[in-house]
Amino acid sequence: MLLVRRANPPDVGLWGFPGGKIDLGETIEAAAVRELREETGITGEFVRVLTAVDAFDINGDGHLRQHFILIAVVCHWVSGEPVAGDDASDARWFDLDELNNAALVMSFGVVDVARQAARL
């Protein structure tokens, strides 16, 4: 799995999948491939939408600040080596078993989505 360490809030310092906002008029497929390239330097080919995950940004008082809907997609590697760019402070490949390492702090749902993708 290719993961990035987030450089910006709300998940600064946490590992997650490359991704970001979809531009006006941009398809899910185009956004996924663009964000992959911008955050990691990897060129990928869109395969399919895998799942969608609700991510709630809750403040210290327990109030909802933002609600994100994360659309997980599967891409095949075409070329490139991971290099952190754009909104990432690090980017690298992980074996599925490595994601269980307690020292790796993950964004919400990453391990579950990774397992779901591995079953394909």
C-alpha distances in whole Angstrom, upper triangle without the diagonal:
4,6,10,13,16,19,21,22,22,19,19,18,15,11,10,8,10,14,17,21,22,25,28,28,25,23,20,18,20,19,15,15,17,15,12,15,17,14,12,15,13,14,13,15,15,15,15,16,14,16,17,18,21,20,24,24,27,30,31,34,32,33,30,29,27,25,22,21,17,16,12,12,10,10,11,10,14,15,15,13,11,14,15,17,19,18,16,17,14,11,8,5,5,6,7,10,10,9,13,14,17,17,14,15,13,14,16,14,10,10,12,10,7,10,12,9,9,13,13
4,7,10,13,16,18,20,20,17,17,16,14,10,9,7,8,11,15,18,20,22,26,26,23,21,18,17,18,16,13,13,15,13,9,12,13,11,9,11,9,12,11,14,14,15,16,16,15,17,18,18,21,20,23,24,27,29,31,34,32,32,29,28,26,24,21,20,16,16,13,12,11,10,11,10,13,13,12,10,8,11,11,14,15,15,12,14,11,7,6,4,6,9,10,13,12,11,15,16,18,17,14,15,13,14,16,15,11,12,14,12,10,13,14,12,12,16,16
4,7,9,13,15,16,16,13,13,12,10,6,5,5,6,10,13,17,19,22,25,26,23,22,19,18,19,17,14,14,15,12,10,13,13,10,9,12,11,14,14,16,16,17,18,17,16,17,17,17,19,17,20,20,23,25,27,30,28,29,26,25,23,22,19,18,15,15,12,13,13,13,14,13,16,16,14,12,9,11,10,12,14,12,9,11,8,6,6,6,7,10,11,14,12,10,14,14,16,15,11,12,10,10,13,13,9,11,14,12,10,14,15,13,14,18,18
4,6,9,12,14,14,11,11,9,8,5,5,6,6,9,12,16,18,20,24,26,22,22,19,19,19,16,14,15,15,11,10,12,11,8,8,11,12,15,15,18,18,20,20,19,19,19,19,18,19,17,20,19,22,23,25,28,27,27,25,23,21,21,18,18,15,16,14,15,15,15,17,15,18,17,15,13,9,9,7,9,11,9,6,7,5,4,7,9,10,14,15,17,14,13,16,16,17,15,12,11,10,10,14,14,11,13,16,15,13,17,18,17,18,21,22
4,6,9,11,12,9,7,6,5,4,6,9,9,11,13,17,20,22,26,28,25,25,22,22,22,19,17,18,18,14,13,15,14,10,10,14,15,18,19,22,22,23,23,22,21,21,20,19,20,17,19,18,20,21,23,26,25,25,23,22,20,20,18,19,16,18,17,18,19,19,20,19,22,20,18,16,12,11,8,10,11,9,6,5,5,6,9,12,12,16,16,18,15,13,16,15,15,13,10,9,9,9,13,15,12,14,17,16,15,19,21,19,20,24,25
4,6,8,9,6,5,5,6,6,7,9,9,10,11,14,17,20,23,25,23,23,21,21,21,18,16,18,17,13,13,15,13,10,12,15,17,19,20,23,22,24,24,22,21,21,19,18,18,15,16,15,18,18,20,23,23,23,21,19,17,18,15,17,15,17,16,18,19,20,22,21,23,22,20,18,14,13,10,10,10,6,5,6,8,9,12,15,16,19,19,21,18,16,19,18,18,16,13,11,10,9,12,15,13,16,18,17,17,20,22,21,22,26,26
4,7,9,8,5,6,8,10,11,13,12,12,12,15,18,20,24,26,24,25,23,24,23,19,18,20,18,14,15,16,13,10,13,16,18,21,22,25,25,27,27,25,25,24,22,21,21,18,18,16,19,19,21,24,24,23,22,19,18,19,17,19,17,20,19,21,23,22,24,23,25,24,21,19,15,13,10,9,9,5,5,5,8,11,14,17,19,22,23,24,21,19,22,21,20,18,15,14,13,12,16,18,17,19,22,21,21,24,26,24,26,29,30
4,6,7,5,8,10,12,12,14,13,12,11,13,17,19,22,25,23,24,22,24,23,19,19,20,18,15,16,18,15,12,15,18,20,23,23,26,25,28,27,25,25,24,21,20,19,16,16,13,16,16,18,21,21,20,18,16,15,16,15,17,16,19,19,21,23,24,26,25,27,26,24,22,19,17,13,12,10,6,8,9,12,14,18,20,21,25,25,26,24,21,24,23,22,20,17,15,14,12,15,18,17,20,22,21,22,25,26,25,27,30,31
3,5,5,9,10,12,13,15,14,14,12,14,18,19,22,25,24,25,23,25,24,20,20,22,21,17,19,20,18,15,18,21,23,25,26,28,27,29,28,25,25,23,20,18,17,13,13,10,12,12,14,17,17,17,15,12,12,14,13,16,15,19,19,22,24,25,28,27,30,29,27,25,22,20,16,16,13,10,11,12,15,17,20,22,23,26,25,27,24,21,23,23,21,20,17,14,14,11,14,17,17,20,22,21,22,25,26,26,28,31,31
4,6,9,9,12,12,14,14,14,12,14,17,20,22,25,24,24,22,24,24,20,20,22,21,18,19,21,19,16,19,23,24,26,26,28,26,28,27,24,23,21,18,16,14,11,10,7,10,10,13,15,15,14,12,10,10,11,11,14,14,17,18,21,24,25,28,28,30,30,28,26,23,21,18,17,15,12,13,14,16,18,20,23,23,25,24,26,24,21,22,22,20,19,17,14,12,10,11,15,15,18,20,19,21,24,24,24,27,29,30
4,6,6,8,9,11,12,12,12,15,18,21,24,26,24,24,22,23,24,20,19,21,20,17,17,20,18,15,17,21,22,24,24,26,25,26,25,23,22,20,18,15,14,11,11,9,12,13,14,18,17,17,15,13,12,13,12,14,13,16,17,19,22,23,25,25,28,27,25,24,20,19,16,16,15,11,11,12,13,15,17,19,19,22,21,22,20,17,19,18,17,16,13,10,9,7,9,12,12,15,17,17,18,21,22,22,24,26,27
4,6,9,10,13,13,14,14,16,20,22,25,28,26,26,24,25,25,21,20,22,21,17,18,20,17,14,16,20,21,24,24,27,26,28,27,25,24,23,21,19,18,15,15,12,14,15,16,19,19,19,18,16,15,17,15,18,16,19,19,22,23,24,26,25,28,27,25,23,19,17,14,14,13,9,9,9,11,14,16,19,19,22,22,23,20,18,20,19,17,16,13,11,10,9,12,16,15,17,20,20,20,23,24,24,26,29,29
4,7,10,13,13,15,16,19,22,25,28,30,28,28,25,26,26,23,21,23,22,18,18,20,18,14,16,19,21,24,24,27,27,28,28,26,25,24,22,20,20,16,17,15,17,17,18,22,21,22,21,19,19,19,18,20,18,21,20,22,23,24,26,25,27,26,24,21,17,16,13,14,14,11,9,8,9,12,14,17,16,20,20,20,17,15,17,16,14,12,10,8,9,9,13,15,14,16,19,19,19,22,24,23,24,27,29
4,6,10,12,13,15,18,21,24,27,29,27,26,23,24,25,21,19,21,21,17,17,19,18,14,15,19,20,23,23,25,24,26,25,23,21,20,19,17,17,14,15,14,16,17,18,21,20,21,20,19,18,18,16,17,15,18,17,19,20,21,23,23,26,25,23,21,17,16,14,15,15,12,10,10,10,11,13,15,14,17,17,18,15,12,14,13,12,11,8,5,5,6,9,12,10,12,15,15,15,18,20,20,21,24,25
4,7,9,12,14,17,20,23,27,28,25,25,22,22,23,20,17,19,19,15,14,17,16,13,13,17,17,20,19,22,21,22,22,20,19,18,18,16,17,15,17,16,18,20,21,25,23,24,22,21,19,19,17,17,14,16,15,17,17,18,20,19,22,22,20,18,14,14,12,14,15,12,9,10,9,9,10,11,11,14,13,15,12,10,12,12,12,11,7,6,5,6,9,11,8,10,13,13,12,15,17,17,18,21,22
4,7,9,11,15,17,20,24,25,22,21,18,18,19,16,14,16,16,13,12,15,15,11,12,16,15,18,17,19,18,19,18,17,15,15,14,13,14,12,15,15,18,20,22,25,23,23,21,20,18,17,14,14,11,13,11,13,14,15,17,17,20,20,19,17,14,15,13,14,14,11,10,11,10,10,11,11,11,14,13,15,13,11,13,14,15,14,10,9,6,5,8,9,6,9,12,10,10,13,15,14,16,19,19
4,6,10,13,15,18,21,22,19,18,15,15,16,13,10,12,13,10,9,12,13,10,10,14,13,15,13,15,14,15,15,14,13,13,13,12,14,13,17,17,20,23,25,28,25,25,23,22,19,17,14,13,10,10,8,10,11,11,14,14,17,18,17,16,12,14,12,13,13,11,10,13,11,9,10,11,11,14,13,16,15,12,15,17,18,17,13,13,10,9,11,10,7,10,12,10,9,13,14,12,14,17,17
4,7,11,13,15,19,20,17,16,13,13,13,11,8,10,10,6,6,9,9,6,7,11,10,12,12,14,13,15,15,14,14,15,14,14,16,15,18,18,22,24,26,29,27,27,24,22,19,18,15,14,11,11,10,10,11,11,13,13,16,16,15,14,11,12,10,10,10,9,8,11,11,9,11,12,13,16,16,19,18,15,19,20,21,20,16,15,13,11,14,14,11,14,16,13,13,16,17,15,17,20,19
4,7,9,12,15,17,14,13,11,12,11,8,7,9,9,5,7,10,9,8,10,13,12,13,13,14,13,15,15,13,14,14,13,13,14,14,16,17,20,22,25,28,26,25,22,20,17,16,12,12,9,9,9,10,12,12,15,15,17,18,17,17,14,14,12,12,10,9,10,13,14,12,14,15,17,19,19,22,21,18,22,23,23,23,19,17,14,12,14,14,12,16,17,14,14,18,18,16,19,21,20
4,7,9,13,15,12,13,11,12,12,8,8,11,9,6,9,11,10,9,12,15,15,16,16,17,15,18,17,15,16,16,14,14,14,13,15,15,19,21,24,26,25,23,20,18,15,14,10,11,9,10,11,12,15,15,18,19,20,21,20,20,17,17,14,12,10,9,11,14,15,15,17,19,20,23,23,26,24,21,24,25,26,25,21,19,16,14,15,16,15,18,19,17,18,21,21,19,22,24,24
4,6,9,12,10,11,10,12,11,8,9,12,10,8,12,14,12,12,16,17,18,18,18,18,17,19,18,16,17,16,14,15,15,14,16,16,19,21,25,27,25,23,19,17,14,13,10,10,10,10,13,14,17,17,21,21,22,23,23,23,20,20,17,15,12,11,14,18,19,18,21,22,24,27,26,29,28,25,28,29,29,28,24,22,19,16,17,18,18,21,22,19,20,24,23,21,25,27,26
4,7,8,6,8,7,10,9,6,8,11,10,9,12,14,13,14,17,18,18,18,17,17,15,17,16,14,17,16,14,16,16,16,18,19,22,25,28,30,28,26,22,20,16,15,12,11,11,10,13,13,16,16,20,21,22,23,23,24,22,22,20,17,15,14,17,21,22,21,23,24,26,28,27,30,29,27,30,31,31,31,27,25,22,19,20,20,19,23,23,20,21,25,23,22,25,27,25
4,6,5,8,9,12,9,7,11,12,10,11,14,15,14,15,18,19,20,19,18,19,17,20,19,17,20,20,18,19,19,19,21,21,25,27,30,32,30,28,24,22,18,18,15,15,14,14,16,16,19,19,22,23,23,24,24,25,23,23,21,18,15,16,19,22,24,23,25,26,28,31,31,34,33,30,33,34,35,34,30,28,26,23,23,24,23,27,27,24,25,28,27,25,28,30,28
4,6,9,11,13,12,10,14,15,14,14,18,18,17,19,22,23,23,22,21,21,19,22,21,19,22,21,19,21,21,21,23,23,26,28,32,33,31,29,25,23,20,19,17,16,17,16,19,19,22,22,25,26,26,27,27,29,27,27,25,22,19,19,22,26,27,26,29,30,32,34,34,37,36,33,36,38,38,37,34,32,29,26,26,26,26,29,29,26,28,31,29,27,31,32,30
4,7,10,12,10,10,14,15,14,15,18,19,18,21,23,23,23,21,20,19,17,20,19,18,21,21,20,22,22,23,25,26,29,31,35,36,34,31,28,26,22,21,19,17,18,16,19,18,21,21,24,25,25,26,27,29,28,28,26,24,21,22,24,28,29,28,30,31,32,35,34,37,37,34,37,39,39,39,35,33,30,27,27,27,27,30,30,26,28,31,29,27,30,32,29
4,7,8,6,6,10,11,10,12,14,15,15,17,20,20,19,18,17,16,14,17,16,15,18,19,18,20,21,22,24,25,28,31,34,36,34,31,28,26,22,21,18,16,16,14,16,15,17,17,20,21,21,23,23,25,24,24,23,21,18,19,21,25,26,24,26,27,29,31,30,34,33,31,34,36,37,36,32,31,28,25,25,25,24,27,27,23,25,28,26,24,27,28,26
4,5,5,6,9,10,10,12,14,15,16,18,20,20,19,17,15,14,11,13,12,12,15,16,15,18,19,21,23,25,28,31,35,36,34,32,28,26,23,20,17,15,14,12,14,12,15,15,18,19,20,22,23,25,24,25,24,22,20,20,22,26,26,24,26,26,27,29,28,32,32,29,32,34,35,35,31,30,27,24,24,23,22,25,25,21,22,25,23,21,24,25,23
4,6,5,6,9,10,10,12,14,15,16,18,19,17,16,14,12,9,11,10,8,12,12,12,15,16,18,21,22,26,29,32,34,31,29,26,24,21,18,15,12,11,8,10,9,11,12,15,17,18,20,22,23,22,23,22,20,19,19,20,24,24,22,23,23,24,26,25,28,28,26,29,31,32,32,28,27,23,21,21,19,19,22,21,17,19,21,19,17,21,22,20
4,6,5,6,9,10,11,13,14,16,17,17,15,13,11,9,6,8,8,8,12,13,14,17,19,20,24,25,29,32,35,37,34,33,29,28,24,22,18,16,13,10,11,8,10,9,12,14,15,17,19,21,20,21,21,20,19,19,20,24,23,21,22,21,23,24,24,28,28,26,29,31,32,32,28,27,24,22,22,21,20,22,21,18,19,21,19,17,20,21,18
4,6,5,6,9,10,11,12,14,15,15,14,12,10,10,8,11,12,12,15,17,17,19,21,22,25,26,30,32,35,37,35,33,30,28,24,23,19,17,15,13,13,11,12,11,14,15,15,17,18,20,19,20,20,18,17,18,19,23,23,20,22,22,24,26,26,30,29,27,31,32,33,33,29,28,25,23,24,23,21,24,24,20,21,24,22,19,22,24,22
4,6,5,6,8,10,10,12,14,14,14,12,11,11,10,13,13,12,15,15,15,17,18,19,21,22,26,28,32,34,31,30,26,24,21,19,16,14,12,11,11,10,12,12,15,16,16,18,18,20,18,19,18,16,14,15,16,20,20,18,20,21,23,25,25,28,27,25,28,30,31,30,27,25,22,20,21,20,19,22,22,19,19,23,21,19,22,24,22
4,6,5,6,9,10,11,12,13,11,11,9,9,7,10,10,10,12,13,13,15,17,18,21,22,26,28,31,33,31,30,26,25,21,19,16,14,11,9,9,7,9,8,11,12,14,15,16,17,16,17,16,15,14,14,15,19,18,16,17,17,19,21,21,24,24,22,25,27,28,28,24,23,20,18,19,18,16,19,19,15,16,19,18,15,18,20,18
4,6,5,6,9,10,11,11,9,7,6,7,7,10,11,12,14,16,17,19,21,21,24,25,29,31,34,37,35,33,30,28,25,23,19,18,15,13,12,10,10,8,10,10,11,12,13,15,14,15,15,14,14,15,16,19,18,15,17,17,19,21,22,25,25,23,27,28,30,29,25,25,22,20,22,21,19,21,22,18,18,21,20,17,19,22,19
4,5,5,6,9,10,10,10,8,9,10,10,14,15,15,17,19,19,20,22,22,24,25,28,30,33,36,34,33,29,27,24,23,19,18,16,14,14,12,13,11,13,13,13,14,14,15,14,15,14,12,11,13,14,18,17,15,17,18,21,24,24,28,26,25,28,29,31,29,26,25,22,21,22,22,20,23,24,20,20,24,23,20,22,25,23
4,5,5,6,8,9,10,10,10,12,12,15,15,15,16,17,17,18,19,19,21,21,25,27,30,32,31,29,26,24,21,20,16,16,13,12,12,11,13,12,14,14,15,15,14,15,13,13,12,10,9,10,11,14,14,13,15,16,19,21,22,25,24,22,25,26,27,26,22,22,19,17,19,19,17,20,21,18,18,22,21,18,21,24,22
4,6,6,6,7,6,7,7,10,10,13,14,14,16,17,17,18,20,20,23,23,27,29,31,34,32,31,28,26,23,22,18,18,14,13,12,11,11,9,11,10,11,11,11,12,10,11,10,10,10,11,11,14,13,10,12,13,16,18,19,22,21,20,23,24,26,24,21,21,18,17,19,18,16,18,20,17,16,19,19,16,18,21,20
4,6,5,5,5,6,8,11,12,15,17,18,19,21,21,22,24,23,26,26,29,31,34,37,35,34,31,29,26,25,21,21,18,17,16,14,14,11,12,11,11,10,9,10,9,10,10,9,9,11,11,14,14,11,13,14,18,20,22,25,23,22,26,26,28,27,23,23,21,20,22,22,19,22,23,20,19,23,23,20,22,25,23
4,6,6,8,9,11,14,15,18,19,19,21,22,21,22,23,22,24,24,27,29,32,34,33,32,29,26,24,23,20,20,17,17,17,16,17,14,16,14,15,14,12,12,11,10,9,6,6,8,9,12,12,11,14,16,19,22,23,26,24,23,27,27,28,26,23,22,20,19,22,22,20,23,24,21,21,24,25,22,24,27,26
4,6,8,11,12,15,16,19,20,19,20,21,20,20,22,20,22,22,25,26,29,32,31,30,27,25,22,22,19,19,16,16,15,15,16,14,16,14,15,14,12,12,9,8,6,5,5,6,6,9,9,8,11,13,16,19,20,23,21,20,23,23,24,22,19,19,17,16,19,19,17,20,22,19,18,22,22,20,22,25,24
4,5,9,10,14,15,18,19,20,20,21,22,22,24,22,25,24,28,29,31,34,33,33,30,28,25,25,22,21,18,18,16,15,15,13,14,11,13,11,9,8,5,5,5,6,8,9,8,10,8,6,8,10,14,17,19,21,19,19,22,22,24,22,19,19,17,17,20,20,17,19,22,19,18,21,22,19,20,24,23
4,7,10,13,15,18,20,21,22,24,24,25,27,26,28,28,31,33,35,38,37,36,33,31,28,28,24,24,21,20,19,17,17,14,14,11,11,9,6,7,6,6,7,7,10,12,11,13,11,9,11,13,16,19,21,24,22,22,26,25,27,25,22,23,21,21,24,24,21,23,25,22,20,24,24,21,22,26,25
4,6,10,12,15,17,18,19,22,22,24,26,25,28,28,32,34,36,39,37,37,34,32,29,28,24,23,20,19,17,15,14,10,10,7,8,6,5,6,6,8,10,10,13,14,13,15,13,10,10,11,15,17,19,22,21,20,24,25,27,25,22,23,21,21,23,23,19,21,23,20,18,21,22,18,19,23,21
4,7,10,13,16,17,19,21,22,24,27,26,30,30,34,36,38,41,39,38,35,33,30,29,25,24,21,19,17,14,13,9,9,6,5,5,6,9,10,12,13,13,15,17,16,18,17,14,14,14,17,20,21,24,23,23,27,27,30,29,25,26,23,23,25,24,21,23,24,21,19,23,22,19,20,23,21
4,7,9,12,14,15,18,20,22,25,25,28,29,33,35,38,40,38,37,34,33,29,28,24,22,19,16,14,11,9,6,5,5,5,7,9,11,12,14,15,15,17,18,17,20,18,15,15,14,17,18,19,23,22,22,25,27,29,28,25,25,23,22,24,22,19,21,22,18,17,20,19,16,17,20,17
4,6,10,12,14,17,19,22,25,25,29,30,34,36,39,42,39,38,35,34,30,28,24,22,19,16,14,10,9,5,5,7,7,10,12,15,15,18,19,19,20,21,20,23,21,18,18,17,19,20,21,24,24,24,27,29,31,31,27,28,25,24,25,23,21,22,22,19,18,20,19,15,17,19,16
4,6,9,11,14,16,19,22,23,26,28,32,34,37,39,37,36,32,31,28,25,22,19,16,13,11,7,6,4,7,9,10,13,15,17,17,20,20,20,20,21,21,24,22,19,19,18,20,21,20,24,24,23,26,28,30,31,27,27,24,22,23,21,19,21,20,17,16,19,17,14,16,17,14
4,7,9,13,15,18,22,23,27,29,32,35,38,40,37,37,33,33,29,26,23,20,17,13,11,7,5,5,7,10,12,15,18,19,19,22,23,23,23,23,23,26,24,21,20,18,20,20,19,23,24,23,26,28,30,31,27,27,24,23,23,20,19,20,19,15,15,17,15,11,14,15,11
4,6,9,12,15,19,21,24,27,30,33,36,38,35,34,31,30,27,24,20,17,14,11,9,6,5,7,10,13,15,18,21,22,21,24,24,24,24,23,23,27,25,22,22,20,21,21,20,23,24,22,25,28,30,30,27,27,23,22,21,18,17,19,17,14,14,16,13,10,13,14,11
4,6,8,12,15,17,21,23,27,30,33,34,31,30,27,27,23,20,17,13,11,7,6,4,6,9,12,16,18,21,22,23,22,24,24,24,23,22,22,26,24,22,22,20,21,21,19,23,24,21,24,27,28,29,25,25,21,19,18,16,15,17,15,12,13,15,12,10,14,14,12
4,7,10,14,16,20,22,25,29,32,33,30,29,26,26,23,20,17,13,11,8,5,5,6,10,13,16,19,22,23,23,22,24,24,24,24,23,22,25,24,21,21,19,19,19,17,20,21,19,21,24,25,27,23,22,19,17,16,13,13,14,12,8,10,11,8,7,11,11,9
4,7,10,13,17,19,22,26,29,30,27,26,23,23,20,17,14,10,8,6,5,7,10,13,16,19,22,25,26,26,24,26,25,25,24,22,22,25,24,22,22,21,20,20,18,21,22,19,21,24,25,26,23,21,18,16,14,11,12,13,11,8,11,12,9,9,13,13,12
4,7,10,13,16,19,23,26,27,23,23,19,20,16,13,10,7,5,4,6,9,12,15,19,21,24,26,27,27,24,26,24,24,23,21,21,24,24,22,23,22,21,22,20,23,23,20,22,24,25,26,23,21,17,14,12,10,11,14,12,9,13,14,12,12,16,16,16
4,6,10,13,16,19,22,23,20,19,16,17,14,10,8,6,5,6,8,11,14,17,21,23,26,28,28,27,25,26,24,24,23,20,20,23,23,22,22,22,21,22,19,22,22,18,20,22,22,23,20,18,14,12,9,7,10,12,10,9,12,14,12,14,17,18,18
4,7,10,12,16,19,20,17,16,13,13,11,7,6,5,6,9,11,15,18,21,24,26,29,31,30,30,27,28,25,25,23,20,21,24,24,23,25,24,24,25,22,24,24,20,22,24,23,24,21,19,15,12,9,9,12,15,13,12,16,17,16,17,20,21,22
4,7,9,13,16,17,14,14,10,11,8,6,5,6,7,11,12,16,19,22,25,26,29,30,30,29,25,26,23,23,21,18,19,21,22,21,23,23,23,24,22,24,23,19,20,22,21,22,19,16,13,9,7,8,11,14,13,13,16,18,17,19,21,23,23
4,6,10,13,14,11,10,7,8,6,5,6,9,10,14,16,20,23,25,29,30,33,34,33,32,28,28,25,25,23,19,20,22,24,24,26,26,25,27,25,27,26,22,23,24,22,23,21,17,15,11,9,11,14,17,16,16,19,21,21,22,25,26,27
4,7,10,11,9,8,6,5,5,6,8,11,13,16,18,22,25,27,30,31,33,34,33,31,28,27,24,24,21,18,19,21,22,23,25,27,26,28,26,28,26,22,23,24,22,22,20,16,15,11,10,13,16,18,19,19,21,23,23,24,27,29,30
4,7,8,6,5,5,6,7,9,11,14,16,20,21,25,28,30,33,34,37,37,36,35,31,30,27,27,25,21,22,23,25,26,28,29,28,30,28,29,28,24,25,25,23,23,21,18,16,14,12,16,18,20,21,21,24,26,26,27,30,31,32
4,5,5,6,6,6,9,12,14,18,19,23,25,28,31,33,36,37,39,39,38,36,32,31,28,27,25,22,23,23,26,27,30,31,30,32,31,32,30,26,27,27,24,24,23,19,18,16,15,19,21,23,24,24,27,29,29,30,33,34,36
4,5,7,10,10,13,15,18,21,22,26,27,31,34,36,39,39,42,42,40,38,34,33,30,30,28,24,25,25,27,29,31,33,31,34,32,32,30,27,27,27,24,24,23,19,19,17,17,20,22,24,25,26,28,30,31,32,34,36,38
4,6,9,10,14,16,19,22,24,27,29,33,36,38,41,42,44,45,43,41,37,36,33,33,31,27,28,28,30,32,34,36,35,36,35,35,33,30,30,30,27,27,26,22,22,20,19,22,25,27,27,28,31,32,33,34,37,38,40
4,7,9,12,13,16,19,21,25,26,30,33,35,39,39,42,43,41,40,36,35,32,32,30,26,27,28,30,31,33,34,33,34,32,33,31,28,28,28,25,26,25,21,20,18,17,19,22,24,24,25,28,29,30,31,34,35,36
4,6,9,11,15,18,20,24,26,29,32,35,38,39,42,42,41,40,36,35,32,31,29,25,27,28,30,31,33,35,34,36,33,34,33,29,30,30,28,28,27,23,22,19,17,20,23,25,25,26,29,30,30,32,34,36,37
4,6,7,11,14,16,20,22,26,29,32,35,36,39,39,38,37,34,33,30,29,26,23,25,26,28,29,31,32,32,33,31,33,31,28,28,29,27,27,26,22,20,17,15,18,21,23,23,23,26,28,28,29,32,33,34
4,7,10,14,16,20,22,25,29,31,34,35,37,38,36,35,32,31,27,26,24,20,22,24,26,27,30,31,31,33,31,33,31,28,29,29,27,27,25,22,20,17,16,19,21,24,24,24,26,29,28,29,32,34,34
4,6,10,13,16,19,22,25,27,31,32,34,35,34,33,29,29,25,24,22,18,20,23,25,25,28,29,29,31,29,31,30,26,28,28,27,27,24,21,19,15,14,17,19,22,22,21,24,26,26,26,29,31,31
4,7,10,13,16,19,23,25,29,30,32,33,33,32,29,29,26,25,22,19,21,23,25,25,27,28,28,29,27,30,29,25,26,28,26,27,24,21,18,14,13,14,17,20,19,18,21,24,23,23,27,28,28
4,6,10,12,16,19,21,25,26,29,30,29,29,25,25,23,22,19,16,18,21,22,22,24,25,25,27,25,27,26,23,24,26,25,25,22,19,16,12,11,12,14,18,17,16,19,21,20,20,24,25,25
4,6,10,13,16,19,22,24,27,28,28,28,25,26,23,22,20,18,19,22,23,22,24,24,24,25,23,26,26,22,24,26,26,26,23,20,17,13,12,12,13,17,15,14,17,19,17,18,21,22,22
4,6,10,13,15,19,21,23,25,25,24,22,22,20,20,18,16,17,20,20,19,20,20,20,22,20,23,22,19,21,23,23,24,20,18,14,11,10,10,11,14,13,11,13,16,15,15,18,19,19
4,6,10,13,16,18,21,23,23,24,21,23,21,21,19,17,18,21,21,19,20,20,20,21,20,23,23,20,22,24,25,26,22,20,17,14,13,11,12,15,13,10,13,15,13,13,16,18,17
4,7,10,13,16,18,20,21,21,19,21,20,20,19,17,17,20,20,17,18,17,17,18,16,19,20,17,19,22,23,24,20,19,15,13,12,10,10,12,11,8,9,12,10,9,13,14,13
4,6,10,13,15,18,19,19,18,20,20,20,19,18,18,21,20,17,18,16,17,18,17,20,20,18,21,23,25,26,22,21,18,16,16,14,12,14,14,10,11,13,11,9,12,14,12
4,7,10,13,15,17,18,17,19,20,20,20,20,19,22,20,17,16,15,15,16,15,19,19,17,21,23,25,25,22,22,19,18,18,15,13,14,14,10,10,12,11,7,10,12,10
4,6,9,12,13,15,14,17,18,18,19,19,18,21,19,16,15,14,15,16,16,20,20,19,22,24,26,27,23,23,20,20,20,18,16,17,17,14,13,15,14,10,12,14,12
4,6,9,12,13,14,17,19,19,21,21,20,22,20,16,15,13,15,15,16,20,20,20,23,25,27,27,24,25,22,22,23,21,18,19,19,16,14,16,16,12,13,15,12
4,6,8,10,11,14,16,17,19,20,18,21,18,14,13,11,14,15,16,20,20,20,23,24,27,27,23,24,22,22,24,22,19,20,21,18,16,18,18,14,15,17,15
4,7,10,12,15,17,18,20,21,20,22,20,16,15,14,17,18,20,23,23,23,27,28,31,30,27,28,25,26,27,26,23,24,25,21,19,22,22,18,18,21,18
4,7,10,12,15,16,18,20,19,20,18,15,14,14,17,19,21,24,23,23,27,28,30,29,26,27,25,26,28,27,23,25,26,23,21,24,24,20,20,23,21
4,7,9,12,13,16,18,16,17,15,12,12,12,16,18,21,23,22,22,26,26,29,27,24,25,24,24,27,26,23,24,26,23,21,24,25,21,21,25,23
4,6,10,12,15,17,14,15,12,9,8,9,13,16,19,21,19,20,24,23,26,24,21,23,22,23,25,25,21,22,25,23,20,23,24,21,21,24,23
4,7,9,12,14,11,11,9,6,6,8,11,15,17,19,17,17,21,21,23,21,18,19,18,19,22,22,18,20,22,20,18,21,22,19,20,23,23
4,6,10,12,9,9,7,6,8,11,14,17,20,22,19,19,23,22,24,21,19,19,19,20,23,23,20,22,24,22,20,24,25,22,23,27,26
4,7,8,5,6,5,5,8,12,15,18,20,22,19,19,22,21,22,20,17,17,17,17,20,21,18,20,23,21,20,23,25,22,23,27,27
4,6,5,7,8,8,12,15,18,21,23,25,23,22,25,24,25,23,20,20,19,18,21,23,20,22,25,23,22,25,26,24,25,29,28
4,6,8,10,11,15,18,20,24,25,27,25,23,27,26,26,24,21,20,19,18,21,22,20,23,25,23,22,26,27,25,27,30,29
4,7,9,10,14,17,19,23,23,25,23,21,24,24,24,22,18,17,16,14,17,19,17,20,23,21,21,24,25,23,25,28,28
4,6,7,11,14,16,19,20,22,20,18,21,20,21,19,15,15,14,13,17,18,16,18,21,19,19,22,24,22,23,27,27
4,7,11,14,16,20,21,22,19,18,21,19,20,17,14,14,14,14,18,20,17,20,23,22,20,24,26,24,25,29,29
4,7,11,12,16,18,19,16,16,19,17,18,15,13,13,13,14,18,19,16,18,21,20,18,22,24,22,22,26,26
4,7,10,14,15,17,15,14,18,17,18,16,13,14,13,14,18,18,15,16,19,18,16,19,21,19,19,23,23
4,7,10,13,15,12,12,16,15,17,15,13,14,14,15,18,18,15,15,18,17,14,17,19,17,17,21,21
4,7,10,12,10,11,14,14,17,16,13,15,14,16,19,18,14,14,17,15,12,15,17,15,14,18,18
4,6,8,6,7,11,11,14,13,11,13,12,15,17,16,12,11,14,14,10,12,15,13,12,16,17
4,5,5,7,10,11,14,15,13,15,14,17,18,17,13,11,14,14,10,11,14,12,10,14,15
4,5,6,8,10,13,15,12,14,13,15,16,14,11,8,11,11,7,7,11,10,8,11,13
4,5,6,8,11,13,12,14,14,17,17,16,13,10,12,13,10,10,13,13,11,13,16
4,5,6,9,10,8,12,12,15,16,15,12,10,13,14,11,12,15,15,13,16,19
4,5,8,9,7,9,8,11,13,12,9,6,10,11,9,10,13,13,12,15,18
4,6,9,8,10,10,13,14,13,11,8,11,13,11,11,14,15,14,16,19
4,5,6,9,10,14,15,15,13,11,14,16,14,14,18,18,17,20,23
4,5,7,9,13,14,15,13,12,15,17,16,16,20,21,20,22,25
4,6,9,13,15,16,15,14,17,19,17,18,22,22,21,24,27
4,6,10,12,13,11,11,14,16,14,16,19,19,19,22,24
4,7,9,11,10,10,14,15,14,16,19,19,20,23,25
4,6,8,6,8,11,12,11,14,16,16,17,20,22
4,6,6,9,11,11,12,14,16,16,18,20,22
4,6,8,9,10,12,14,14,16,18,19,21
4,6,5,6,9,10,11,12,14,16,17
4,6,5,6,9,10,10,12,14,16
4,6,5,6,9,10,10,13,15
4,5,5,6,9,10,11,13
4,5,5,6,9,10,11
4,5,5,6,9,10
4,5,5,6,9
4,5,5,7
4,5,6
4,5
4
